[in-house]
Amino acid sequence: MLLNSVMNLLAPPATMVVMAFAWPSLCFISTCERLYNSFFATEDMEDKVVVITGASSAIGEQIAYEYAKRKANLVLVARRDQRLHSIRSKTKQIGAKQVMIIAADVVKEDECRRFINEAFNYYGHVDHLVNTASLGHEFYFEDVSDTTVFPRLLDINFWGNVYPTYVALPYLQKSNGRIIVNASVESWLPLPRMSLYSAAKAALANFYETLRFELNGDVGITIAIHGWIGSEMSRGKFKLEEGNGGEIEEFAKMIVDGACRGDSYVKFPSWYDVFLLYRAFTPNVLKWTFRLLLSTEATRRNYRIEKEASTIESTPRLMLEESPPPKIQASLPKFSLQEWIESE
Ligand SMILES: NC(=O)c1ccc[n+]([C@@H]2O[C@H](COP(=O)([O-])OP(=O)(O)OC[C@H]3O[C@@H](n4cnc5c(N)ncnc54)[C@H](OP(=O)(O)O)[C@@H]3O)[C@@H](O)[C@H]2O)c1
């Protein structure tokens, strides 16, 4: 008890002082390591086999183009196979050797087993597994009226990564391969209206950190930690569709560069790490900032009014990021979870 009280007082300032001195040298060492790996130890992806889930849009699609430039063989997985067809043509033009497309739902273990086995049976090896499938949302937890959305969000954002990893692991161990995971800054910097997404991403990050220890280097793990690309997922997507997807392309390149270099993390932007310090040492600063910027009653009211207006104006095709039917829409058209998912 006494020991802990003393440590509570001494450990944080002592650590800060040590870090202040050690941080520049540690940065220098890791920069040298990255430079060395970039020039002398980057994995050549030519003829390697890369399975990408969530390859039908945005970051997954751009990651496919990055591997294509490196002349890899690709297996593109998503539910919308018509989108995968056009992406396949483009990857081939860019330089991919062979490209398989497989329509599958990553939430179902048997479908994951099917696409991983098909990849292995066709190519004879699997070298990288890139997990990109995800489902974002944007609603206040208290507004949810249909709770079937809860497991659905966890299924895609957590189990949709775990199942492909589980099935691919024996093949990745054989090839000394790599798993690339798309986590998010929300895994440790939770934002309002993204409670379930943040929870799933936190679980995902912890799962892969543990797996990293368990695998002990047999299979590499690269965790990509996204900031708010285009400020949020939906805007990132619109930017890409409008042809201004600079940030997504840039981040996809960073992910693939990092994975080929053997990096444990790829962060974009990396300065967000300072929020970790605030979270650990002065959590109130974050709380006040979020209250001020994001979560005031006025913001909530505006959000709901905008939501109602947009629901009335448009024939509703709910986007991935849109809310499930909130209670406040009692007088507005209601959607079932099934309709919401099918609209995707
Ligand atoms: N964009 C950002 O600002 C941002 C920020 C933080 C983290 N991230 C993370 O980065 C990753 C990619 O984000 P994004 O913006 O590219 O997402 P996105 O555009 O919403 O793409 C999600 C992909 O997942 C696929 N998918 C969804 N459910 C699936 C299922 N059950 N089975 C198979 N595929 C499924 C979708 O394809 P189908 O619908 O065709 O199946 C789509 O290709 C995600 O892990 C996301 O959490 C993104």
The ligand as an SDF file (V2000), in Angstrom:
LIG
                    3D

 48 52  0  0  0  0  0  0  0  0999 V2000
  -11.0050    5.8430  -43.4330 N   0  0  0  0  0  0  0  0  0  0  0  0
  -10.6760    6.2700  -42.2050 C   0  0  0  0  0  0  0  0  0  0  0  0
  -10.6620    7.4630  -41.9090 O   0  0  0  0  0  0  0  0  0  0  0  0
  -10.2950    5.2600  -41.1480 C   0  0  0  0  0  0  0  0  0  0  0  0
   -9.9780    5.7240  -39.8770 C   0  0  0  0  0  0  0  0  0  0  0  0
   -9.6280    4.8130  -38.8940 C   0  0  0  0  0  0  0  0  0  0  0  0
   -9.5840    3.4510  -39.1970 C   0  0  0  0  0  0  0  0  0  0  0  0
   -9.9010    3.0290  -40.4360 N   0  0  0  0  0  0  0  0  0  0  0  0
   -9.8790    1.5690  -40.6850 C   0  0  0  0  0  0  0  0  0  0  0  0
   -9.2990    1.3040  -41.9520 O   0  0  0  0  0  0  0  0  0  0  0  0
   -9.9180    0.1740  -42.5190 C   0  0  0  0  0  0  0  0  0  0  0  0
  -10.4860    0.5270  -43.8930 C   0  0  0  0  0  0  0  0  0  0  0  0
  -11.3450    1.6340  -43.7720 O   0  0  0  0  0  0  0  0  0  0  0  0
  -12.1270    2.2000  -45.0240 P   0  0  0  0  0  0  0  0  0  0  0  0
  -12.4020    3.6190  -44.7820 O   0  0  0  0  0  0  0  0  0  0  0  0
  -11.4030    1.7850  -46.2470 O   0  0  0  0  0  0  0  0  0  0  0  0
  -13.4920    1.3680  -44.8850 O   0  0  0  0  0  0  0  0  0  0  0  0
  -14.6580    1.1570  -45.9510 P   0  0  0  0  0  0  0  0  0  0  0  0
  -14.4980    2.0240  -47.1410 O   0  0  0  0  0  0  0  0  0  0  0  0
  -15.9220    1.2370  -45.1770 O   0  0  0  0  0  0  0  0  0  0  0  0
  -14.4350   -0.3340  -46.4480 O   0  0  0  0  0  0  0  0  0  0  0  0
  -14.8100   -1.4190  -45.7040 C   0  0  0  0  0  0  0  0  0  0  0  0
  -14.5520   -2.6490  -46.5350 C   0  0  0  0  0  0  0  0  0  0  0  0
  -14.9300   -3.7800  -45.7520 O   0  0  0  0  0  0  0  0  0  0  0  0
  -15.6990   -4.6390  -46.5640 C   0  0  0  0  0  0  0  0  0  0  0  0
  -16.6000   -5.3770  -45.7010 N   0  0  0  0  0  0  0  0  0  0  0  0
  -17.4630   -4.8770  -44.8030 C   0  0  0  0  0  0  0  0  0  0  0  0
  -18.1200   -5.8730  -44.1940 N   0  0  0  0  0  0  0  0  0  0  0  0
  -17.6510   -7.0370  -44.7230 C   0  0  0  0  0  0  0  0  0  0  0  0
  -17.9560   -8.3980  -44.5070 C   0  0  0  0  0  0  0  0  0  0  0  0
  -18.8540   -8.7870  -43.6100 N   0  0  0  0  0  0  0  0  0  0  0  0
  -17.2740   -9.3200  -45.2240 N   0  0  0  0  0  0  0  0  0  0  0  0
  -16.3610   -8.9440  -46.1500 C   0  0  0  0  0  0  0  0  0  0  0  0
  -16.0340   -7.6620  -46.3800 N   0  0  0  0  0  0  0  0  0  0  0  0
  -16.6850   -6.7150  -45.6830 C   0  0  0  0  0  0  0  0  0  0  0  0
  -16.4220   -3.7240  -47.5360 C   0  0  0  0  0  0  0  0  0  0  0  0
  -16.7270   -4.4080  -48.7300 O   0  0  0  0  0  0  0  0  0  0  0  0
  -18.1670   -5.0310  -49.0800 P   0  0  0  0  0  0  0  0  0  0  0  0
  -19.1920   -4.0760  -48.5660 O   0  0  0  0  0  0  0  0  0  0  0  0
  -18.1280   -5.1440  -50.5650 O   0  0  0  0  0  0  0  0  0  0  0  0
  -18.2020   -6.3600  -48.4170 O   0  0  0  0  0  0  0  0  0  0  0  0
  -15.3470   -2.6830  -47.8210 C   0  0  0  0  0  0  0  0  0  0  0  0
  -14.5130   -3.1330  -48.8570 O   0  0  0  0  0  0  0  0  0  0  0  0
  -10.9850   -0.2620  -41.5500 C   0  0  0  0  0  0  0  0  0  0  0  0
  -10.4940   -1.2900  -40.7360 O   0  0  0  0  0  0  0  0  0  0  0  0
  -11.2510    0.9760  -40.7440 C   0  0  0  0  0  0  0  0  0  0  0  0
  -11.7310    0.6470  -39.4790 O   0  0  0  0  0  0  0  0  0  0  0  0
  -10.2770    3.8930  -41.4210 C   0  0  0  0  0  0  0  0  0  0  0  0
  1  2  1  0
  2  3  2  0
  2  4  1  0
  4  5  1  0
  4 48  2  0
  5  6  2  0
  6  7  1  0
  7  8  2  0
  8  9  1  0
  8 48  1  0
  9 10  1  0
  9 46  1  0
 10 11  1  0
 11 12  1  0
 11 44  1  0
 12 13  1  0
 13 14  1  0
 14 15  2  0
 14 16  1  0
 14 17  1  0
 17 18  1  0
 18 19  2  0
 18 20  1  0
 18 21  1  0
 21 22  1  0
 22 23  1  0
 23 24  1  0
 23 42  1  0
 24 25  1  0
 25 26  1  0
 25 36  1  0
 26 27  1  0
 26 35  1  0
 27 28  2  0
 28 29  1  0
 29 30  1  0
 29 35  2  0
 30 31  1  0
 30 32  2  0
 32 33  1  0
 33 34  2  0
 34 35  1  0
 36 37  1  0
 36 42  1  0
 37 38  1  0
 38 39  2  0
 38 40  1  0
 38 41  1  0
 42 43  1  0
 44 45  1  0
 44 46  1  0
 46 47  1  0
M  CHG  2   8   1  16  -1
M  END
$$$$
